[in-house]
């Protein structure tokens, strides 16, 4: 650190008018530099998620309307370790079984679910909730989700803003073949009412899963990260046939606040591209929907879209801007 000791009378006696101007110019330059640095830091903090360690969640505190089980799993290469919370309604299931909603970024989801939200779900067609997280006290495993939720490019790993991506197909197999059978074992679940929700990279995983799998029937993709090669998924969606999309529905959930230059996952013109994709799908009779959250930016869409998916799975209507 450099400390300046300024004695005005001494300086003025030594410097002529030109020297005084030079000193003022130097000070102004320092202030401009500090202001620019503060703006840069503010922009970076906006773009990154809050990584403050989490405290007790609703499973730890207990609920009057749901009870919880917890399972742990490991990736095939033993590099990622998952913690999965299953929330089961304290009420008699329907004859066909409970609907079930799988939610990615389970640590952050568990931190945001309250007993009042569970009470509202329990008043309707209460679903089983499966929160797929990681064995960490942090809200997000940034390296884990970058690998698990993003697709490979030509079968190869990829650079996702300094993290390794491209493992979505491997994670999807683990989810469908290992995690889901284990958490649903012994539960009266309606296999025709499975839903999947994800935000950002998670929303990207939801889109790819819609194209690659019939395991789920409802797909909620919240502000999917469609930058770079990921926008190829929108083109792939437009090639989807109505036969391939039978018994499935896709929900795009977007905020219209300006994300460009403020978030690493923002895309220029992304909302309009999604609207056009939805219109093309609807023209072919495919159940695709666009839900707009006015005034919400990328980060705020996590909570808003998650609660919408919860309520919709419990048979509450969603109003889409189509």
Helices and strands as residue ranges (DSSP letters): H 8-14, H 17-47, H 58-61, E 66-74, E 81-89, E 98-103, H 106-112, H 115-122, E 128-134, H 142-149, E 158-160, E 163-165, H 168-174, I 175-179, H 180-184, E 189-199, H 201-212, E 218-222, G 228-231, H 232-238, E 249-255, H 270-283, E 288-293, H 300-313
